[in-house]
Amino acid sequence: MDFGRSISTYGVYFGGGNYSITDICQAYCGGEPTWSNNVSNIMTNALKKASESISGAGGNLSSQLR
């Protein structure tokens, strides 16, 4: 809860009007493309793994998040 409150209120994240990986990258590290690509790949892989782990239980996380 504290982390969520922090990124929504302060600094370079949502509190700074930055909502996408690209926006946050620009504010956080000057637009370094390697950083935003790495973050995007990590999050995509995490979503795939989470989706795979619950798909056997009758759910699909990717479709639930749309």
Backbone as a ProteinNet text record, in pm:
[ID]
protein_1_A
[PRIMARY]
MDFGRSISTYGVYFGGGNYSITDICQAYCGGEPTWSNNVSNIMTNALKKASESISGAGGNLSSQLR
[TERTIARY]
82.6	0	87.3	194.6	282	347.1	392.1	454.8	354.6	235.4	131.9	98.7	88.8	60.7	175.9	298.7	415.6	422.5	402.5	413.7	294.8	183	66.4	67.6	149.8	146.4	273.7	389.1	516.1	601.3	697.7	806	772.1	849.3	845.3	738	665.5	565.8	432.8	324.7	192	173.8	233.3	224.8	287.3	380.7	444.2	377.4	263.1	190.5	245.6	325.1	385.4	317.7	252.2	171.3	221.1	297.7	347.6	494.2	543.9	684.8	772.4	734	811.2	813.5	699.3	693.1	779.7	766.8	843.2	992.1	1028.1	1168.5	1226.8	1153.9	1202.5	1227.6	1134.8	1147.7	1251.7	1261.4	1345.7	1491.9	1515.1	1654.5	1682.7	1611.8	1641.7	1608.3	1522.7	1479.3	1568.7	1652.4	1741.8	1660.1	1669.1	1584.4	1608	1728.1	1755.3	1671.5	1658.8	1582.7	1436.9	1374.1	1232	1208.2	1296.6	1283	1295.3	1391.3	1408.4	1285.9	1234.7	1116.1	997.4	978.8	868.9	881.4	1001.7	1022.6	1000.4	1049	1030.8	882.8	808.5	666.4	586.6	622.5	555.7	577.8	701.6	731.1	660.8	654.3	584.7	436.1	375	233.8	210	299.1	286.3	295.2	392	408.4	287.6	237.1	119.8	-0.9	-16.4	-128.5	-120.3	-0.1	19.2	-10.3	26	7.9	-137.9	-223.7	-365.4	-450.6	-392.4	-473.1	-521.4	-446.4	-488.8	-606.1	-629.1	-739.6	-863.9	-863.9	-981.6	-981.9	-870.2	-867.7	-759.1	-769.2	-667.6	-643.4	-529.3	-498.5	-494.1	-439.4	-430.9	-568.4	-665.5	-798.6	-868.8	-836.7	-898.3	-850	-726.7	-671	-711.5	-777.6	-818.9	-939.2
-119.1	0	125.8	123	240.7	267.6	160	177.2	232.6	176.8	225.4	371.4	408.3	547.3	637.5	589.5	668.3	696	594.1	616.7	693.4	691.1	764.4	910.9	944.9	1079.4	1159.7	1095.3	1166.5	1127.6	1211.5	1177.8	1166.6	1081.1	1073.5	980.4	914.1	819.6	890.1	829.4	883.5	1023.4	1049	1181.8	1289.3	1250.3	1344.3	1349	1282.5	1281.8	1183.3	1087.2	987.6	853	803.7	683.5	565.4	589.4	479.3	451.6	337.9	305	410.9	454.5	555.4	687.6	729.7	853.7	844.3	734.4	716.2	710.4	642.6	632.8	771.2	854.7	990.1	1067.4	1059	1132.4	1069.7	937.1	864.4	861.6	836.4	819.7	884	989.8	1066.4	1000.3	900.4	838.2	727.1	670.9	561.9	445.2	415.6	312.6	172.7	144.3	11.7	-10.8	92.9	80.9	50.3	128.6	107.4	-27	-68	-199.8	-311.4	-300.1	-402.1	-410.6	-296.2	-294.1	-357.1	-320.4	-375.7	-527.1	-576.2	-721	-793.9	-738.2	-800.9	-810.1	-702.4	-702.5	-795	-800.6	-891.7	-1035.9	-1070.7	-1207	-1240	-1144	-1166.6	-1191.7	-1115.4	-1134.9	-1271.8	-1313.5	-1445.7	-1555.8	-1544.8	-1647.1	-1650.7	-1533.2	-1527.6	-1587.5	-1557.4	-1609.5	-1761	-1811.7	-1956.7	-2026.5	-1962.7	-2027.5	-2038.1	-1948.4	-1958.8	-2018.9	-2037	-2088.4	-2230.5	-2306.3	-2441.4	-2442	-2329.5	-2319.1	-2257.3	-2252	-2203	-2053.7	-1984.8	-1842.1	-1804.7	-1686.7	-1633.7	-1489.1	-1464.4	-1332.3	-1226.2	-1259	-1159.7	-1106.7	-1194.7	-1148.3	-1077.8	-1113.5	-1047.3	-904.5	-875.8	-742.4	-648.2	-697.2	-609.9	-528.7
0	0	0	79.3	84.7	-50.3	-117.1	-247.8	-348.6	-350.8	-441.2	-416.9	-290.5	-254.3	-299.2	-281.7	-318.3	-468	-550.7	-695.2	-751.1	-679.6	-730	-687.4	-591	-534.6	-558.7	-550.9	-552.3	-673	-702.7	-792.4	-938.9	-1007.2	-1152.9	-1206.6	-1120	-1167.9	-1190.2	-1149.3	-1176.5	-1119.1	-1002.7	-942.1	-1028.6	-1115.2	-1206.1	-1342.4	-1355.4	-1482.2	-1584.1	-1538.7	-1627.5	-1605.2	-1709.6	-1695.1	-1777.4	-1881.9	-1964.8	-1931.5	-1974.5	-1954.5	-2020.8	-2139.7	-2211.8	-2136.1	-2083.9	-2005.8	-1881	-1809.3	-1686	-1717.8	-1825.1	-1865.9	-1891.4	-1961	-1991.4	-1863.2	-1768.5	-1643.2	-1551.5	-1552.9	-1457.4	-1500.4	-1630.5	-1673.5	-1809.3	-1841.1	-1960.3	-2092.5	-2090.8	-2215	-2266.2	-2182.2	-2221.6	-2276.7	-2407.2	-2468.6	-2412.5	-2368.9	-2312.3	-2187.6	-2103.8	-1980.3	-2009.8	-2097.5	-2125	-2193.9	-2282.2	-2345.6	-2243.1	-2150.8	-2047.2	-1956.3	-1914.7	-1828.3	-1901.3	-2026.3	-2104.6	-2118.2	-2147.7	-2160.6	-2029	-1920.4	-1788.9	-1754.6	-1776.7	-1743.3	-1834.4	-1962.5	-2055.1	-2012.9	-1978	-1932.2	-1802.1	-1710.6	-1583.3	-1607.8	-1697.9	-1729.5	-1792.3	-1882.1	-1944.6	-1839.9	-1748.7	-1644.6	-1551.6	-1514.7	-1427.5	-1497.8	-1624.8	-1702.6	-1714.1	-1739.6	-1750.5	-1618.5	-1507.2	-1377.9	-1337.5	-1388.3	-1352.3	-1463.3	-1582.8	-1693.6	-1666.8	-1591	-1555.3	-1458.8	-1394.3	-1299.2	-1363.8	-1497.2	-1567.6	-1592.6	-1568.9	-1591.2	-1689.4	-1743.1	-1832.7	-1793.4	-1730.1	-1675.9	-1785	-1900.4	-2008.5	-2046.6	-2061.5	-2099.9	-1984.8	-1861.9	-1747.5	-1733.2	-1779.1	-1764.4	-1875.8	-1977	-2089	-2054
[MASK]
++++++++++++++++++++++++++++++++++++++++++++++++++++++++++++++++++

